[in-house]
Amino acid sequence: MVWRKPNSELEMKNLTPSVKHGGGSQMVWSCMSAVGVGNLHFIDGMLDKYMHLDILKQNLKLSAEKMGILPHYKLYQDNEPKHNAISADSGLYITVPK
């Protein structure tokens, strides 16, 4: 708690400047389930379908194991073109054992 004189909270000496926009960005890949979250993978550069496939190969099984849902998990993705191209071009199909 900070003590200030009444009506002095917006005086310049009591404010800390910060950057809300334009301070940079970082793209990440992550996954989640009802029991927890998986790995967090930081992406350098532009993401294409080959990089996305590589990220899945490196992180998906490890994340499912970390969350304790291996081998019974199912991968859901949005309709982003890079995601759709993976199963069509690469032969990667995520299946759930019966």
Secondary structure, DSSP 8 states (H G I E B T S, - for coil): -----TT-TTSGGG------SSS---EEEEEEETTEEEEEEEE-S---HHHHHHHHHHHHHHHHHHHT-TTS------S-HHHHHHHHHH--------
